[in-house]
Amino acid sequence: IVFALGMTVSRLILVVLGAIVLLCVLIAFLVFLGIVSAFKDDIENCSEGPCRTFIDSKESNFPDATGTITKDHRWHPTEGWYLTLAAVPVAAALVIVVVVNKFPLPIDSEASSGEA
């Protein structure tokens, strides 16, 4: 691609792709923030659980012939939340590096002329 289109076009393609990556990561982060209200809209009679809080846990006790069974319910985004959050500055750094670096690099004529 670099030799067929040239460095300037390749740099523009990298800037556009980096901006798309940054936009996608920001959208994914905002989806995590809005998921609780989406649960509230979808489930009409929800009094507890993921439709009320983003991260939480709840214990349920069930009577049994031998005693009581306790079931622990936990909900949270785990790795997805942290990976999305970590990807935002990485994507921003990618766009900054591509925009700041000017390609093609200037060639020093004295160094490449072969003169001593």
MARBATOR-618711 format. One record per residue: residue number from 1; residue in three letters; x, y, z of N, C-alpha, C in turn. Coordinates in Angstrom, 3 decimals. Atoms other than C-alpha are relative to their C-alpha. Layout:
<fivo:NUM	tivex:ALA	n_x:X	n_y:Y	n_z:Z	ca_x:X	ca_y:Y	ca_z:Z	c_x:X	c_y:Y	c_z:Z>
...
END
This chain:
<fivo:1	tivex:ILE	n_x:0.834	n_y:-1.195	n_z:0.000	ca_x:0.000	ca_y:0.000	ca_z:0.000	c_x:0.870	c_y:1.246	c_z:0.000>
<fivo:2	tivex:VAL	n_x:-0.848	n_y:-1.179	n_z:-0.107	ca_x:2.787	ca_y:2.394	ca_z:0.900	c_x:0.613	c_y:0.338	c_z:-1.352>
<fivo:3	tivex:PHE	n_x:-0.646	n_y:-0.278	n_z:1.275	ca_x:4.552	ca_y:2.002	ca_z:-2.444	c_x:-1.020	c_y:0.313	c_z:-1.096>
<fivo:4	tivex:ALA	n_x:1.008	n_y:-0.238	n_z:1.027	ca_x:1.353	ca_y:1.961	ca_z:-4.497	c_x:-0.653	c_y:1.372	c_z:0.141>
<fivo:5	tivex:LEU	n_x:0.726	n_y:-1.254	n_z:-0.208	ca_x:-0.332	ca_y:4.992	ca_z:-2.905	c_x:0.883	c_y:1.155	c_z:0.452>
<fivo:6	tivex:GLY	n_x:-0.870	n_y:-1.037	n_z:-0.527	ca_x:2.540	ca_y:6.890	ca_z:-1.326	c_x:-0.190	c_y:0.167	c_z:1.494>
<fivo:7	tivex:MET	n_x:0.031	n_y:-0.148	n_z:-1.454	ca_x:3.282	ca_y:7.846	ca_z:2.267	c_x:-1.103	c_y:0.943	c_z:0.464>
<fivo:8	tivex:THR	n_x:1.011	n_y:-0.954	n_z:-0.437	ca_x:0.872	ca_y:10.787	ca_z:2.419	c_x:-1.373	c_y:-0.651	c_z:0.055>
<fivo:9	tivex:VAL	n_x:1.296	n_y:0.688	n_z:0.017	ca_x:-2.144	ca_y:8.688	ca_z:1.444	c_x:-0.030	c_y:-1.073	c_z:1.078>
<fivo:10	tivex:SER	n_x:-0.061	n_y:1.027	n_z:-1.061	ca_x:-1.004	ca_y:5.874	ca_z:3.755	c_x:-0.173	c_y:0.631	c_z:1.371>
<fivo:11	tivex:ARG	n_x:0.140	n_y:-0.703	n_z:-1.292	ca_x:-0.717	ca_y:8.377	ca_z:6.617	c_x:-1.448	c_y:0.427	c_z:0.225>
<fivo:12	tivex:LEU	n_x:1.411	n_y:-0.386	n_z:-0.123	ca_x:-4.222	ca_y:9.687	ca_z:5.925	c_x:-0.881	c_y:-1.210	c_z:0.312>
<fivo:13	tivex:ILE	n_x:0.753	n_y:1.228	n_z:-0.292	ca_x:-5.559	ca_y:6.121	ca_z:5.907	c_x:0.192	c_y:-0.391	c_z:1.459>
<fivo:14	tivex:LEU	n_x:-0.263	n_y:0.319	n_z:-1.408	ca_x:-3.871	ca_y:5.504	ca_z:9.288	c_x:-0.718	c_y:0.958	c_z:0.943>
<fivo:15	tivex:VAL	n_x:0.714	n_y:-0.977	n_z:-0.835	ca_x:-5.363	ca_y:8.712	ca_z:10.726	c_x:-1.489	c_y:-0.335	c_z:0.035>
<fivo:16	tivex:VAL	n_x:1.428	n_y:0.332	n_z:0.058	ca_x:-8.862	ca_y:7.729	ca_z:9.548	c_x:-0.275	c_y:-1.282	c_z:0.781>
<fivo:17	tivex:LEU	n_x:0.197	n_y:1.256	n_z:-0.734	ca_x:-8.514	ca_y:4.164	ca_z:10.873	c_x:0.175	c_y:0.193	c_z:1.506>
<fivo:18	tivex:GLY	n_x:-0.184	n_y:-0.289	n_z:-1.425	ca_x:-7.174	ca_y:5.443	ca_z:14.201	c_x:-1.170	c_y:0.755	c_z:0.593>
<fivo:19	tivex:ALA	n_x:1.177	n_y:-0.742	n_z:-0.476	ca_x:-10.069	ca_y:7.878	ca_z:14.511	c_x:-1.214	c_y:-0.918	c_z:0.118>
<fivo:20	tivex:ILE	n_x:1.105	n_y:0.961	n_z:-0.083	ca_x:-12.528	ca_y:5.058	ca_z:13.785	c_x:0.154	c_y:-0.889	c_z:1.227>
<fivo:21	tivex:VAL	n_x:-0.255	n_y:0.818	n_z:-1.198	ca_x:-10.904	ca_y:2.896	ca_z:16.474	c_x:-0.334	c_y:0.790	c_z:1.261>
<fivo:22	tivex:LEU	n_x:0.292	n_y:-0.838	n_z:-1.171	ca_x:-11.095	ca_y:5.771	ca_z:18.964	c_x:-1.501	c_y:0.201	c_z:0.163>
<fivo:23	tivex:LEU	n_x:1.448	n_y:-0.176	n_z:-0.057	ca_x:-14.748	ca_y:6.389	ca_z:18.113	c_x:-0.692	c_y:-1.285	c_z:0.476>
<fivo:24	tivex:CYS	n_x:0.600	n_y:1.281	n_z:-0.412	ca_x:-15.612	ca_y:2.687	ca_z:18.499	c_x:0.233	c_y:-0.274	c_z:1.477>
<fivo:25	tivex:VAL	n_x:-0.311	n_y:0.227	n_z:-1.411	ca_x:-13.883	ca_y:2.487	ca_z:21.877	c_x:-0.833	c_y:0.931	c_z:0.880>
<fivo:26	tivex:LEU	n_x:0.827	n_y:-0.930	n_z:-0.776	ca_x:-15.693	ca_y:5.593	ca_z:23.121	c_x:-1.465	c_y:-0.428	c_z:0.008>
<fivo:27	tivex:ILE	n_x:1.380	n_y:0.489	n_z:0.051	ca_x:-19.036	ca_y:4.184	ca_z:21.957	c_x:-0.171	c_y:-1.203	c_z:0.919>
<fivo:28	tivex:ALA	n_x:0.077	n_y:1.173	n_z:-0.884	ca_x:-18.324	ca_y:0.890	ca_z:23.751	c_x:0.000	c_y:0.421	c_z:1.468>
<fivo:29	tivex:PHE	n_x:-0.038	n_y:-0.499	n_z:-1.372	ca_x:-17.480	ca_y:2.812	ca_z:26.948	c_x:-1.343	c_y:0.609	c_z:0.385>
<fivo:30	tivex:LEU	n_x:1.284	n_y:-0.622	n_z:-0.295	ca_x:-20.700	ca_y:4.820	ca_z:26.735	c_x:-1.130	c_y:-1.024	c_z:0.069>
<fivo:31	tivex:VAL	n_x:0.991	n_y:1.072	n_z:-0.086	ca_x:-22.706	ca_y:1.633	ca_z:26.152	c_x:0.015	c_y:-0.599	c_z:1.399>
<fivo:32	tivex:PHE	n_x:-0.081	n_y:0.522	n_z:-1.360	ca_x:-21.423	ca_y:0.302	ca_z:29.468	c_x:-0.663	c_y:0.948	c_z:0.998>
<fivo:33	tivex:LEU	n_x:0.620	n_y:-0.961	n_z:-0.915	ca_x:-22.572	ca_y:3.510	ca_z:31.154	c_x:-1.523	c_y:0.004	c_z:-0.118>
<fivo:34	tivex:GLY	n_x:1.437	n_y:-0.071	n_z:0.199	ca_x:-26.064	ca_y:3.302	ca_z:29.645	c_x:-0.724	c_y:-1.318	c_z:0.122>
<fivo:35	tivex:ILE	n_x:0.645	n_y:1.310	n_z:-0.003	ca_x:-26.743	ca_y:-0.389	ca_z:30.132	c_x:-1.025	c_y:-0.152	c_z:1.124>
<fivo:36	tivex:VAL	n_x:0.954	n_y:0.107	n_z:-1.111	ca_x:-28.515	ca_y:0.011	ca_z:33.497	c_x:-1.341	c_y:0.606	c_z:-0.393>
<fivo:37	tivex:SER	n_x:1.280	n_y:-0.585	n_z:0.407	ca_x:-31.120	ca_y:2.361	ca_z:32.052	c_x:-0.655	c_y:-0.814	c_z:-1.105>
<fivo:38	tivex:ALA	n_x:0.594	n_y:0.880	n_z:1.006	ca_x:-31.577	ca_y:-0.029	ca_z:29.128	c_x:-0.714	c_y:-1.163	c_z:0.665>
<fivo:39	tivex:PHE	n_x:0.672	n_y:1.063	n_z:-0.756	ca_x:-32.377	ca_y:-2.810	ca_z:31.607	c_x:-1.289	c_y:0.522	c_z:0.633>
<fivo:40	tivex:LYS	n_x:1.196	n_y:-0.586	n_z:-0.618	ca_x:-34.824	ca_y:-0.482	ca_z:33.401	c_x:-1.118	c_y:0.156	c_z:-1.023>
<fivo:41	tivex:ASP	n_x:1.009	n_y:-0.173	n_z:1.044	ca_x:-36.604	ca_y:0.237	ca_z:30.107	c_x:-0.573	c_y:-1.339	c_z:-0.463>
<fivo:42	tivex:ASP	n_x:0.445	n_y:1.300	n_z:0.504	ca_x:-36.782	ca_y:-3.439	ca_z:29.082	c_x:-0.802	c_y:-0.795	c_z:1.023>
<fivo:43	tivex:ILE	n_x:0.651	n_y:0.789	n_z:-1.045	ca_x:-37.877	ca_y:-4.913	ca_z:32.423	c_x:-0.877	c_y:0.950	c_z:0.822>
<fivo:44	tivex:GLU	n_x:0.911	n_y:-0.957	n_z:-0.623	ca_x:-40.976	ca_y:-3.145	ca_z:33.744	c_x:-0.069	c_y:-0.135	c_z:1.520>
<fivo:45	tivex:ASN	n_x:0.198	n_y:0.206	n_z:-1.438	ca_x:-41.336	ca_y:-4.702	ca_z:37.203	c_x:1.276	c_y:-0.466	c_z:0.682>
<fivo:46	tivex:CYS	n_x:-1.275	n_y:0.405	n_z:-0.586	ca_x:-37.699	ca_y:-4.914	ca_z:38.237	c_x:0.241	c_y:0.792	c_z:1.283>
<fivo:47	tivex:SER	n_x:-0.243	n_y:-0.675	n_z:-1.272	ca_x:-37.025	ca_y:-4.176	ca_z:41.888	c_x:1.437	c_y:-0.145	c_z:0.464>
<fivo:48	tivex:GLU	n_x:-1.401	n_y:0.166	n_z:-0.363	ca_x:-33.461	ca_y:-5.471	ca_z:42.177	c_x:0.725	c_y:-0.732	c_z:-1.115>
<fivo:49	tivex:GLY	n_x:-0.799	n_y:0.683	n_z:1.005	ca_x:-30.625	ca_y:-6.854	ca_z:40.103	c_x:0.694	c_y:0.963	c_z:-0.933>
<fivo:50	tivex:PRO	n_x:-0.757	n_y:-0.847	n_z:0.915	ca_x:-28.767	ca_y:-5.540	ca_z:37.085	c_x:-0.795	c_y:1.167	c_z:-0.571>
<fivo:51	tivex:CYS	n_x:0.784	n_y:-1.127	n_z:0.503	ca_x:-31.663	ca_y:-3.276	ca_z:36.139	c_x:0.034	c_y:1.182	c_z:0.968>
<fivo:52	tivex:ARG	n_x:-0.069	n_y:-1.090	n_z:-0.983	ca_x:-31.031	ca_y:-1.194	ca_z:39.275	c_x:1.422	c_y:0.504	c_z:0.229>
<fivo:53	tivex:THR	n_x:-1.391	n_y:-0.411	n_z:-0.223	ca_x:-27.242	ca_y:-1.164	ca_z:39.662	c_x:0.901	c_y:-0.678	c_z:-1.010>
<fivo:54	tivex:PHE	n_x:-0.949	n_y:0.511	n_z:0.981	ca_x:-24.291	ca_y:-1.705	ca_z:37.350	c_x:0.862	c_y:-1.110	c_z:0.587>
<fivo:55	tivex:ILE	n_x:-0.827	n_y:0.984	n_z:-0.693	ca_x:-22.177	ca_y:-3.617	ca_z:39.881	c_x:-0.611	c_y:-0.235	c_z:1.373>
<fivo:56	tivex:ASP	n_x:0.579	n_y:0.300	n_z:-1.312	ca_x:-23.662	ca_y:-5.400	ca_z:42.887	c_x:-0.024	c_y:-1.507	c_z:0.206>
<fivo:57	tivex:SER	n_x:0.191	n_y:1.415	n_z:-0.294	ca_x:-24.342	ca_y:-8.731	ca_z:44.551	c_x:-1.203	c_y:-0.143	c_z:0.915>
<fivo:58	tivex:LYS	n_x:1.187	n_y:0.265	n_z:-0.806	ca_x:-27.298	ca_y:-10.352	ca_z:46.303	c_x:0.039	c_y:-1.452	c_z:0.439>
<fivo:59	tivex:GLU	n_x:0.088	n_y:1.361	n_z:-0.502	ca_x:-27.747	ca_y:-13.406	ca_z:48.480	c_x:-1.461	c_y:-0.412	c_z:0.091>
<fivo:60	tivex:SER	n_x:1.342	n_y:0.562	n_z:-0.100	ca_x:-30.847	ca_y:-15.604	ca_z:48.216	c_x:0.079	c_y:-1.255	c_z:0.857>
<fivo:61	tivex:ASN	n_x:0.044	n_y:1.176	n_z:-0.874	ca_x:-31.729	ca_y:-18.160	ca_z:50.897	c_x:-1.207	c_y:-0.858	c_z:-0.368>
<fivo:62	tivex:PHE	n_x:1.043	n_y:0.967	n_z:0.330	ca_x:-33.715	ca_y:-21.272	ca_z:50.030	c_x:-0.033	c_y:-1.077	c_z:1.079>
<fivo:63	tivex:PRO	n_x:0.068	n_y:1.058	n_z:-1.002	ca_x:-34.980	ca_y:-23.663	ca_z:52.715	c_x:0.140	c_y:-1.376	c_z:-0.649>
<fivo:64	tivex:ASP	n_x:-0.227	n_y:1.349	n_z:0.489	ca_x:-33.919	ca_y:-27.265	ca_z:52.277	c_x:-0.291	c_y:-0.977	c_z:1.134>
<fivo:65	tivex:ALA	n_x:0.280	n_y:1.013	n_z:-1.039	ca_x:-34.581	ca_y:-30.535	ca_z:54.164	c_x:1.131	c_y:-0.063	c_z:1.017>
<fivo:66	tivex:THR	n_x:-1.146	n_y:0.076	n_z:-0.914	ca_x:-31.098	ca_y:-30.379	ca_z:55.656	c_x:0.394	c_y:1.353	c_z:0.573>
<fivo:67	tivex:GLY	n_x:-0.366	n_y:-1.329	n_z:-0.491	ca_x:-30.950	ca_y:-26.643	ca_z:56.295	c_x:-0.399	c_y:1.064	c_z:-1.002>
<fivo:68	tivex:THR	n_x:0.266	n_y:-1.103	n_z:0.912	ca_x:-30.746	ca_y:-23.492	ca_z:54.213	c_x:1.101	c_y:0.063	c_z:-1.049>
<fivo:69	tivex:ILE	n_x:-0.956	n_y:-0.168	n_z:1.095	ca_x:-29.090	ca_y:-23.120	ca_z:50.823	c_x:0.095	c_y:1.485	c_z:-0.307>
<fivo:70	tivex:THR	n_x:-0.238	n_y:-1.406	n_z:0.316	ca_x:-27.549	ca_y:-19.730	ca_z:50.192	c_x:0.604	c_y:0.098	c_z:-1.393>
<fivo:71	tivex:LYS	n_x:-0.480	n_y:-0.194	n_z:1.360	ca_x:-27.100	ca_y:-18.654	ca_z:46.600	c_x:0.441	c_y:1.448	c_z:-0.150>
<fivo:72	tivex:ASP	n_x:-0.567	n_y:-1.336	n_z:0.149	ca_x:-24.876	ca_y:-15.687	ca_z:45.833	c_x:-0.067	c_y:0.406	c_z:-1.470>
<fivo:73	tivex:HIS	n_x:0.115	n_y:-0.533	n_z:1.357	ca_x:-25.747	ca_y:-13.646	ca_z:42.725	c_x:0.876	c_y:1.246	c_z:-0.082>
<fivo:74	tivex:ARG	n_x:-0.844	n_y:-1.184	n_z:0.230	ca_x:-23.144	ca_y:-11.184	ca_z:41.417	c_x:-0.111	c_y:0.388	c_z:-1.460>
<fivo:75	tivex:TRP	n_x:0.002	n_y:-0.476	n_z:1.370	ca_x:-23.309	ca_y:-9.026	ca_z:38.334	c_x:0.905	c_y:1.206	c_z:-0.096>
<fivo:76	tivex:HIS	n_x:-0.932	n_y:-1.087	n_z:0.298	ca_x:-20.659	ca_y:-6.755	ca_z:36.927	c_x:0.657	c_y:-0.308	c_z:-1.340>
<fivo:77	tivex:PRO	n_x:-0.540	n_y:0.225	n_z:1.340	ca_x:-18.890	ca_y:-6.307	ca_z:33.596	c_x:1.356	c_y:-0.697	c_z:-0.022>
<fivo:78	tivex:THR	n_x:-1.322	n_y:0.627	n_z:-0.152	ca_x:-15.559	ca_y:-7.793	ca_z:34.854	c_x:0.999	c_y:0.537	c_z:-1.010>
<fivo:79	tivex:GLU	n_x:-1.125	n_y:-0.392	n_z:0.856	ca_x:-12.827	ca_y:-7.751	ca_z:32.215	c_x:-0.406	c_y:0.957	c_z:-1.117>
<fivo:80	tivex:GLY	n_x:0.431	n_y:-0.849	n_z:1.107	ca_x:-14.876	ca_y:-6.092	ca_z:29.478	c_x:0.026	c_y:1.479	c_z:0.338>
<fivo:81	tivex:TRP	n_x:0.005	n_y:-1.391	n_z:-0.437	ca_x:-15.271	ca_y:-2.889	ca_z:31.463	c_x:1.418	c_y:0.554	c_z:0.053>
<fivo:82	tivex:TYR	n_x:-1.368	n_y:-0.481	n_z:-0.162	ca_x:-11.581	ca_y:-2.608	ca_z:32.294	c_x:0.761	c_y:0.037	c_z:-1.322>
<fivo:83	tivex:LEU	n_x:-0.655	n_y:-0.025	n_z:1.305	ca_x:-10.405	ca_y:-3.509	ca_z:28.790	c_x:-0.483	c_y:1.174	c_z:-0.847>
<fivo:84	tivex:THR	n_x:0.529	n_y:-1.145	n_z:0.740	ca_x:-12.713	ca_y:-0.915	ca_z:27.258	c_x:0.545	c_y:1.301	c_z:0.562>
<fivo:85	tivex:LEU	n_x:-0.524	n_y:-1.207	n_z:-0.639	ca_x:-11.599	ca_y:1.681	ca_z:29.774	c_x:1.479	c_y:0.195	c_z:-0.329>
<fivo:86	tivex:ALA	n_x:-1.429	n_y:-0.099	n_z:0.315	ca_x:-7.919	ca_y:0.898	ca_z:29.102	c_x:0.242	c_y:0.287	c_z:-1.474>
<fivo:87	tivex:ALA	n_x:-0.187	n_y:-0.210	n_z:1.435	ca_x:-8.414	ca_y:1.006	ca_z:25.333	c_x:-0.207	c_y:1.450	c_z:-0.421>
<fivo:88	tivex:VAL	n_x:0.247	n_y:-1.406	n_z:0.366	ca_x:-9.571	ca_y:4.645	ca_z:25.340	c_x:1.310	c_y:0.780	c_z:-0.099>
<fivo:89	tivex:PRO	n_x:-1.244	n_y:-0.767	n_z:0.155	ca_x:-6.151	ca_y:6.212	ca_z:26.125	c_x:0.957	c_y:-0.609	c_z:-1.025>
<fivo:90	tivex:VAL	n_x:-0.867	n_y:0.634	n_z:1.007	ca_x:-4.364	ca_y:3.652	ca_z:23.923	c_x:-0.416	c_y:0.444	c_z:-1.396>
<fivo:91	tivex:ALA	n_x:0.486	n_y:-0.444	n_z:1.305	ca_x:-6.561	ca_y:4.558	ca_z:20.948	c_x:0.287	c_y:1.490	c_z:-0.213>
<fivo:92	tivex:ALA	n_x:-0.302	n_y:-1.433	n_z:0.109	ca_x:-6.126	ca_y:8.274	ca_z:21.671	c_x:1.492	c_y:0.212	c_z:-0.276>
<fivo:93	tivex:ALA	n_x:-1.444	n_y:-0.103	n_z:0.230	ca_x:-2.336	ca_y:7.818	ca_z:21.835	c_x:0.350	c_y:-0.402	c_z:-1.431>
<fivo:94	tivex:LEU	n_x:-0.233	n_y:0.422	n_z:1.385	ca_x:-2.426	ca_y:5.979	ca_z:18.491	c_x:-0.310	c_y:1.131	c_z:-0.969>
<fivo:95	tivex:VAL	n_x:0.382	n_y:-1.097	n_z:0.894	ca_x:-4.246	ca_y:8.855	ca_z:16.805	c_x:0.993	c_y:1.157	c_z:0.142>
<fivo:96	tivex:ILE	n_x:-0.950	n_y:-1.101	n_z:-0.220	ca_x:-1.896	ca_y:11.429	ca_z:18.385	c_x:1.337	c_y:-0.295	c_z:-0.660>
<fivo:97	tivex:VAL	n_x:-1.291	n_y:0.363	n_z:0.597	ca_x:1.228	ca_y:9.552	ca_z:17.281	c_x:-0.069	c_y:0.088	c_z:-1.516>
<fivo:98	tivex:VAL	n_x:0.114	n_y:-0.043	n_z:1.463	ca_x:-0.024	ca_y:9.215	ca_z:13.704	c_x:-0.134	c_y:1.438	c_z:-0.493>
<fivo:99	tivex:VAL	n_x:0.190	n_y:-1.394	n_z:0.431	ca_x:-1.099	ca_y:12.871	ca_z:13.510	c_x:1.275	c_y:0.815	c_z:0.192>
<fivo:100	tivex:VAL	n_x:-1.187	n_y:-0.803	n_z:-0.303	ca_x:2.076	ca_y:14.272	ca_z:15.100	c_x:1.167	c_y:-0.353	c_z:-0.920>
<fivo:101	tivex:ASN	n_x:-1.104	n_y:0.414	n_z:0.871	ca_x:4.533	ca_y:12.233	ca_z:13.016	c_x:-0.299	c_y:0.399	c_z:-1.428>
<fivo:102	tivex:LYS	n_x:0.172	n_y:-0.466	n_z:1.378	ca_x:4.983	ca_y:13.824	ca_z:9.622	c_x:0.736	c_y:-0.948	c_z:-0.944>
<fivo:103	tivex:PHE	n_x:-0.582	n_y:0.871	n_z:1.011	ca_x:5.524	ca_y:11.359	ca_z:6.786	c_x:-0.254	c_y:0.624	c_z:-1.345>
<fivo:104	tivex:PRO	n_x:-1.290	n_y:0.668	n_z:-0.034	ca_x:7.380	ca_y:11.176	ca_z:4.531	c_x:1.036	c_y:0.837	c_z:0.723>
<fivo:105	tivex:LEU	n_x:-1.052	n_y:-0.679	n_z:-0.740	ca_x:10.433	ca_y:11.993	ca_z:6.565	c_x:0.906	c_y:0.759	c_z:-0.964>
<fivo:106	tivex:PRO	n_x:-0.914	n_y:-0.745	n_z:0.880	ca_x:12.739	ca_y:14.672	ca_z:5.146	c_x:1.331	c_y:-0.755	c_z:-0.144>
<fivo:107	tivex:ILE	n_x:-1.278	n_y:0.681	n_z:0.271	ca_x:15.882	ca_y:13.264	ca_z:3.539	c_x:1.097	c_y:1.054	c_z:-0.040>
<fivo:108	tivex:ASP	n_x:-1.134	n_y:-0.906	n_z:-0.038	ca_x:19.147	ca_y:14.972	ca_z:4.310	c_x:0.834	c_y:-0.259	c_z:-1.259>
<fivo:109	tivex:SER	n_x:-0.657	n_y:0.207	n_z:1.295	ca_x:20.738	ca_y:15.481	ca_z:0.880	c_x:1.496	c_y:-0.240	c_z:0.151>
<fivo:110	tivex:GLU	n_x:-1.432	n_y:0.191	n_z:-0.171	ca_x:24.309	ca_y:15.626	ca_z:2.204	c_x:0.324	c_y:-1.438	c_z:0.418>
<fivo:111	tivex:ALA	n_x:-0.268	n_y:1.346	n_z:-0.479	ca_x:24.017	ca_y:12.250	ca_z:3.944	c_x:-0.233	c_y:-1.028	c_z:-1.101>
<fivo:112	tivex:SER	n_x:0.325	n_y:0.997	n_z:1.015	ca_x:22.564	ca_y:10.509	ca_z:0.898	c_x:0.723	c_y:0.236	c_z:-1.318>
<fivo:113	tivex:SER	n_x:-0.643	n_y:-0.312	n_z:1.287	ca_x:24.707	ca_y:12.102	ca_z:-1.784	c_x:1.225	c_y:-0.858	c_z:-0.257>
<fivo:114	tivex:GLY	n_x:-1.186	n_y:0.807	n_z:0.164	ca_x:27.674	ca_y:9.851	ca_z:-1.175	c_x:1.276	c_y:0.803	c_z:0.051>
<fivo:115	tivex:GLU	n_x:-1.186	n_y:-0.832	n_z:-0.093	ca_x:30.049	ca_y:12.764	ca_z:-0.817	c_x:0.627	c_y:-0.130	c_z:1.379>
<fivo:116	tivex:ALA	n_x:-0.689	n_y:0.120	n_z:-1.283	ca_x:32.673	ca_y:12.557	ca_z:1.903	c_x:0.375	c_y:1.332	c_z:0.534>
END
